[in-house]
Amino acid sequence: MTFRSTVAAVTALALAAVGVAGCTAQTTDAASSPPPVASQAPSLSPTPAPTEDASSDEALLPIPFDEIGDWAETAVPPSESGALTGRLTGWMSQNTSPHQRNSFGFLEPGDYQGQLACRGGGTIVLSAGELDSESLADTVSCDNSTIAFDVSIAQTGMTIDLDLEGDPSIYAVSLKRMG
């Protein structure tokens, strides 16, 4: 294979990939139709691949990684009056995932009560609002504590952003529909 044919093959492959990617994109007019419901589960924004520092970051967590789920059950338990609408758990560090976007495309419009629990040396800032909104209005900050928050959505779907400032930390977020 010559250099020219190799370049032509790579170019054709790249254009085909762009064409396929273009087929999956969806454009909606927000004024005329509600945003599409993507899934029944939260979807996370892609995060960068962990660096060599990821395992050293994990060693700085206040509890082992495999115990975070058990901790979340007690940190943000369901209320006596009912089950949770959703729960997120995990850990964050500057080297693995300092920002996460979670989209709940199935949540019905209404009022929700949430809790954010975090432990570790960092501060986790949670922002919540309408699905895929560029600017999320409701914001709370968690620094080795548990914080309650309220969020209202007028359309189907909710977005929750988590941003870490500082050292590696674990988190648990729960949501419950009000009324």
C-alpha positions in Angstrom: 0.0 0.0 0.0 1.4 3.4 -1.0 1.6 6.4 1.3 -1.1 8.1 -0.9 -3.5 5.2 -0.7 -2.9 4.9 3.1 -3.8 8.6 3.5 -6.9 8.2 1.4 -8.0 5.1 3.4 -7.5 6.9 6.7 -9.3 10.0 5.4 -12.3 7.9 4.2 -12.4 6.1 7.6 -12.3 9.4 9.5 -15.1 10.9 7.3 -17.2 7.7 7.8 -16.8 8.1 11.6 -17.8 11.7 11.4 -20.8 10.7 9.3 -21.9 8.1 11.8 -21.4 10.5 14.7 -23.5 13.1 12.9 -26.3 10.6 12.6 -26.6 10.3 16.4 -26.8 14.0 17.0 -30.3 15.4 17.7 -31.4 18.9 17.4 -34.6 20.1 19.0 -36.4 23.4 19.1 -36.8 24.0 22.9 -39.7 26.4 22.3 -41.8 23.8 20.3 -41.1 20.5 21.9 -40.0 19.0 25.3 -36.5 17.6 25.5 -36.3 13.9 24.5 -36.2 11.3 27.3 -32.9 9.5 26.9 -33.0 6.7 29.4 -34.4 5.4 32.6 -31.1 5.7 34.5 -28.7 8.5 35.1 -26.0 9.0 32.5 -22.6 10.4 33.4 -20.6 12.8 31.4 -17.4 11.2 30.1 -14.5 11.7 32.5 -10.8 11.7 31.6 -9.0 8.5 32.0 -7.5 8.1 35.4 -3.8 9.0 35.8 -1.1 7.2 37.7 -2.2 9.3 40.7 -5.7 7.7 40.8 -4.6 4.8 43.0 -2.9 7.2 45.4 -6.0 9.3 45.4 -8.1 6.3 46.3 -5.8 5.7 49.3 -6.7 9.1 50.6 -10.5 8.3 50.8 -12.0 8.2 54.3 -13.3 4.7 53.7 -12.3 1.9 51.2 -14.0 2.2 47.7 -15.9 -1.0 48.1 -17.6 0.3 51.3 -19.0 3.5 49.8 -22.4 1.8 48.9 -22.9 0.6 52.4 -22.0 4.1 53.8 -24.5 5.7 51.4 -27.3 3.6 52.8 -26.9 5.2 56.2 -25.6 8.6 55.0 -28.7 9.4 52.9 -31.4 6.8 53.9 -34.9 6.8 52.5 -37.4 8.7 54.6 -39.9 6.9 56.8 -42.7 8.0 54.4 -41.4 6.4 51.3 -38.7 5.2 48.9 -36.1 7.3 47.1 -36.6 8.4 43.6 -32.9 8.0 42.9 -29.4 7.8 44.5 -25.9 8.5 43.3 -22.7 7.3 45.1 -19.1 7.4 44.4 -15.9 9.3 44.9 -14.1 12.2 43.2 -10.6 13.5 42.9 -8.8 16.0 40.8 -6.9 13.2 39.0 -10.0 11.1 38.1 -13.2 13.1 38.0 -13.3 16.6 39.4 -16.6 17.3 37.5 -19.5 15.0 36.9 -22.8 15.6 35.0 -25.7 13.3 35.8 -28.8 13.3 33.7 -32.1 11.8 34.9 -34.2 11.9 31.7 -37.2 10.1 33.3 -38.0 12.4 36.3 -41.4 13.9 36.0 -41.9 17.7 36.5 -42.4 18.7 40.1 -40.7 19.4 43.4 -37.9 17.1 44.7 -36.1 17.0 48.0 -32.5 15.8 48.0 -29.6 15.2 50.3 -25.9 15.4 49.6 -23.5 13.7 52.0 -19.8 13.9 51.6 -16.7 12.8 53.5 -13.1 13.5 52.9 -10.8 16.5 52.6 -12.5 18.2 49.7 -15.6 20.2 49.1 -18.2 19.0 46.7 -20.5 21.5 45.1 -23.8 20.2 43.8 -25.9 22.1 41.2 -29.3 20.9 40.1 -31.9 22.0 37.6 -33.7 21.4 34.3 -32.3 18.6 32.0 -29.3 19.6 30.0 -29.5 23.2 31.3 -26.3 25.3 30.7 -26.9 27.1 34.0 -28.2 25.2 37.0 -29.8 27.5 39.6 -30.0 25.4 42.7 -26.5 25.0 44.3 -25.3 23.5 47.7 -21.9 23.0 49.0 -20.8 20.0 51.1 -17.7 19.9 53.3 -17.5 16.7 55.3 -21.2 16.9 56.1 -24.8 16.1 55.0 -26.8 18.9 53.4 -30.5 18.9 52.4 -31.6 20.8 49.2 -34.8 21.3 47.2 -35.1 21.5 43.4 -38.1 22.1 41.2 -38.3 21.2 37.5 -41.0 22.3 35.1 -40.1 19.9 32.3 -39.4 16.1 32.3 -35.8 15.4 33.4 -33.2 16.8 35.8 -29.5 17.4 35.6 -27.2 17.2 38.7 -23.6 18.5 38.4 -21.0 17.6 41.0 -17.8 19.6 41.2 -14.9 18.8 43.6 -12.6 21.4 45.0 -9.6 20.1 46.9 -8.8 16.6 48.2 -10.4 13.3 47.2 -13.8 12.8 48.7 -16.7 10.3 48.7 -20.3 11.3 48.1 -23.9 10.1 48.2 -26.9 12.0 46.7 -30.5 11.0 47.2 -33.6 12.4 45.6 -37.2 12.0 46.7 -40.3 13.4 44.9 -42.4 15.6 47.1 -46.2 15.6 47.0 
